Amino acid sequence: MLNDPEVRDQVVAGACTRYGYTADQVEMRLYVGRFAGPTKGVHERGVRDWAAKTALVALKVLEAAGHLRDP
């Protein structure tokens, strides 16, 4: 479902409206299950390298801290 650009764009637009971000401030990534290529670890290494350099924010943490706006 999230591989469909129209659906993905609508999810991002809804998040922007709800949480007060602009579309250029949002990057949506979905990781589920195991990493591909577990014997070589190529995909896992790339994801971990990216995550180590990126400020990841969990919406639950922001909500618990009172930093989210109600829609």
Residue frames as a rotation matrix with the C-alpha (Angstrom) as fourth column:
MET 1
0.569 0.822 0.000 0.00
0.822 -0.569 0.000 0.00
0.000 0.000 -1.000 0.00
LEU 2
0.649 -0.332 -0.685 2.73
0.076 -0.867 0.493 2.51
-0.757 -0.372 -0.537 0.90
ASN 3
-0.481 -0.773 0.414 4.57
0.527 0.122 0.841 1.73
-0.700 0.623 0.349 -2.33
ASP 4
0.165 0.632 0.758 1.75
0.966 -0.260 0.007 3.57
0.201 0.731 -0.653 -4.13
PRO 5
-0.780 -0.597 0.187 2.95
0.559 -0.799 -0.222 7.20
0.281 -0.069 0.957 -4.51
GLU 6
-0.251 0.762 0.597 -0.59
-0.153 -0.640 0.753 8.59
0.956 0.098 0.277 -4.28
VAL 7
0.694 0.494 -0.523 -1.29
0.377 0.370 0.849 6.78
0.613 -0.787 0.070 -1.00
ARG 8
-0.053 -0.822 -0.566 2.13
0.995 0.007 -0.104 7.68
0.089 -0.569 0.818 0.41
ASP 9
-0.750 -0.210 0.628 1.66
0.288 -0.957 0.023 11.36
0.596 0.198 0.778 -0.51
GLN 10
0.206 0.916 0.345 -1.70
-0.163 -0.316 0.935 11.39
0.965 -0.249 0.084 1.25
VAL 11
0.588 -0.080 -0.805 -0.23
0.736 0.465 0.492 9.81
0.335 -0.881 0.333 4.38
VAL 12
-0.513 -0.845 -0.150 2.54
0.850 -0.477 -0.222 12.44
0.116 -0.241 0.964 4.47
ALA 13
-0.546 0.378 0.748 0.04
0.000 -0.892 0.452 15.26
0.838 0.247 0.487 3.83
GLY 14
0.563 0.804 -0.190 -2.16
0.142 0.132 0.981 14.01
0.814 -0.580 -0.040 6.67
ALA 15
0.269 -0.564 -0.781 0.81
0.960 0.223 0.170 13.85
0.078 -0.795 0.601 9.03
CYS 16
-0.732 -0.549 0.404 1.86
0.555 -0.824 -0.116 17.38
0.396 0.139 0.908 8.04
THR 17
-0.111 0.798 0.592 -1.62
-0.151 -0.603 0.783 18.70
0.982 -0.002 0.188 8.72
ARG 18
0.720 0.480 -0.502 -1.92
0.339 0.388 0.857 16.90
0.606 -0.787 0.116 12.03
TYR 19
0.465 -0.621 -0.631 1.55
0.863 0.160 0.479 17.62
-0.197 -0.767 0.611 13.42
GLY 20
0.863 0.027 -0.505 2.32
0.055 -0.998 0.041 20.99
-0.503 -0.063 -0.862 11.84
TYR 21
-0.213 -0.971 0.105 5.20
0.215 0.059 0.975 20.06
-0.953 0.231 0.196 9.51
THR 22
0.332 0.215 -0.918 5.73
-0.845 -0.365 -0.391 20.95
-0.419 0.906 0.061 5.88
ALA 23
0.989 0.144 0.028 6.16
-0.115 0.880 -0.460 18.13
-0.091 0.452 0.887 3.36
ASP 24
0.454 -0.885 -0.104 9.86
-0.201 0.012 -0.980 18.91
0.868 0.466 -0.172 2.91
GLN 25
-0.169 -0.484 0.859 10.38
-0.957 -0.129 -0.261 18.31
0.237 -0.866 -0.441 6.65
VAL 26
0.416 0.459 0.785 8.95
-0.648 0.755 -0.098 14.79
-0.638 -0.468 0.612 6.49
GLU 27
-0.406 -0.468 -0.785 10.64
-0.828 0.553 0.099 11.64
0.387 0.690 -0.612 5.27
MET 28
0.508 0.662 0.550 8.64
-0.806 0.592 0.032 8.46
-0.304 -0.460 0.834 5.52
ARG 29
-0.484 -0.629 -0.609 10.41
-0.715 0.685 -0.139 5.12
0.504 0.368 -0.781 5.71
LEU 30
0.618 0.688 0.380 8.92
-0.786 0.553 0.278 1.76
-0.019 -0.470 0.882 6.51
TYR 31
-0.515 -0.774 -0.369 11.05
-0.693 0.629 -0.353 -1.09
0.505 0.074 -0.860 7.78
VAL 32
0.511 0.702 0.495 9.40
-0.853 0.484 0.194 -4.39
-0.104 -0.522 0.847 8.64
GLY 33
0.999 -0.011 -0.039 10.58
0.007 0.994 -0.108 -7.88
0.040 0.108 0.993 9.30
ARG 34
0.414 -0.906 0.081 14.12
0.534 0.315 0.785 -9.00
-0.737 -0.282 0.614 8.74
PHE 35
0.157 -0.491 -0.857 16.77
-0.642 -0.710 0.290 -7.23
-0.751 0.504 -0.427 6.73
ALA 36
0.977 0.118 -0.177 17.28
-0.213 0.529 -0.822 -8.54
-0.003 0.841 0.542 3.21
GLY 37
0.443 -0.857 -0.262 20.54
-0.145 0.219 -0.965 -10.36
0.885 0.466 -0.027 2.54
PRO 38
0.918 -0.011 0.397 21.15
-0.397 -0.075 0.915 -11.52
0.020 -0.997 -0.073 6.13
THR 39
0.735 -0.676 0.053 24.25
0.658 0.730 0.184 -13.52
-0.163 -0.100 0.982 5.19
LYS 40
-0.139 -0.804 0.579 26.12
0.827 -0.416 -0.379 -10.50
0.545 0.426 0.722 3.83
GLY 41
0.038 0.235 -0.971 24.38
0.877 -0.473 -0.080 -7.83
-0.479 -0.849 -0.224 5.93
VAL 42
-0.732 -0.389 0.560 24.49
0.650 -0.644 0.403 -5.30
0.204 0.659 0.724 3.07
HIS 43
-0.016 0.817 0.577 21.02
0.320 -0.542 0.777 -3.86
0.947 0.197 -0.253 3.61
GLU 44
0.706 0.271 -0.654 21.22
0.685 -0.026 0.728 -3.89
0.180 -0.962 -0.204 7.38
ARG 45
-0.248 -0.891 -0.381 24.57
0.902 -0.356 0.245 -2.09
-0.354 -0.283 0.891 7.34
GLY 46
-0.690 0.017 0.724 23.17
0.471 -0.749 0.466 0.62
0.550 0.662 0.509 5.04
VAL 47
0.381 0.907 0.181 20.10
0.322 -0.313 0.893 1.18
0.867 -0.282 -0.411 7.19
ARG 48
0.595 -0.199 -0.778 22.12
0.796 0.014 0.605 1.29
-0.110 -0.980 0.167 10.40
ASP 49
-0.560 -0.826 0.060 24.62
0.820 -0.543 0.180 3.73
-0.117 0.150 0.982 8.87
TRP 50
-0.393 0.517 0.761 21.76
0.297 -0.711 0.637 5.98
0.870 0.476 0.126 7.71
ALA 51
0.636 0.735 -0.237 20.02
0.427 -0.080 0.901 5.83
0.643 -0.673 -0.365 11.10
ALA 52
0.172 -0.658 -0.733 23.23
0.965 -0.037 0.260 6.66
-0.199 -0.752 0.629 12.95
LYS 53
-0.825 -0.544 0.151 23.54
0.564 -0.785 0.255 9.93
-0.021 0.295 0.955 11.00
THR 54
-0.449 0.766 0.460 19.89
0.111 -0.463 0.879 10.90
0.887 0.445 0.123 11.15
ALA 55
-0.897 0.270 0.350 17.83
-0.423 -0.293 -0.857 12.46
-0.129 -0.917 0.377 13.95
LEU 56
-0.582 0.727 -0.364 14.98
0.287 0.603 0.745 9.96
0.761 0.329 -0.559 14.26
VAL 57
-0.801 0.398 0.447 11.93
-0.599 -0.552 -0.581 11.20
0.016 -0.733 0.680 16.13
ALA 58
-0.764 0.600 -0.237 9.19
0.578 0.800 0.162 8.97
0.287 -0.013 -0.958 17.46
LEU 59
-0.327 0.727 0.604 5.75
-0.172 -0.674 0.718 10.55
0.929 0.131 0.346 17.53
LYS 60
0.529 0.533 -0.661 4.93
0.519 0.413 0.748 8.77
0.672 -0.739 -0.058 20.78
VAL 61
-0.283 -0.710 -0.645 7.86
0.959 -0.217 -0.183 10.51
-0.010 -0.670 0.742 22.48
LEU 62
-0.887 -0.015 0.462 6.74
0.126 -0.969 0.212 13.90
0.444 0.246 0.861 21.17
GLU 63
0.078 0.992 0.094 3.17
-0.036 -0.092 0.995 13.24
0.996 -0.081 0.029 22.27
ALA 64
0.401 0.036 -0.915 4.27
0.828 0.414 0.379 12.15
0.392 -0.910 0.136 25.76
ALA 65
-0.587 -0.702 -0.403 6.33
0.798 -0.584 -0.146 15.33
-0.133 -0.408 0.903 26.06
GLY 66
0.244 0.813 -0.529 3.33
0.613 -0.552 -0.566 17.45
-0.752 -0.186 -0.633 25.04
HIS 67
-0.517 -0.585 -0.625 4.92
-0.107 -0.681 0.725 18.71
-0.850 0.441 0.289 21.83
LEU 68
-0.832 0.295 0.471 2.22
0.550 0.321 0.771 17.63
0.076 0.900 -0.429 19.36
ARG 69
-0.770 0.629 -0.108 -0.69
-0.617 -0.777 -0.125 19.78
-0.163 -0.029 0.986 18.31
ASP 70
-0.322 0.767 0.555 -4.20
0.302 0.639 -0.708 18.39
-0.897 -0.060 -0.437 18.32
PRO 71
-0.775 0.036 0.630 -5.74
0.630 -0.031 0.776 18.32
0.047 0.999 0.001 14.84
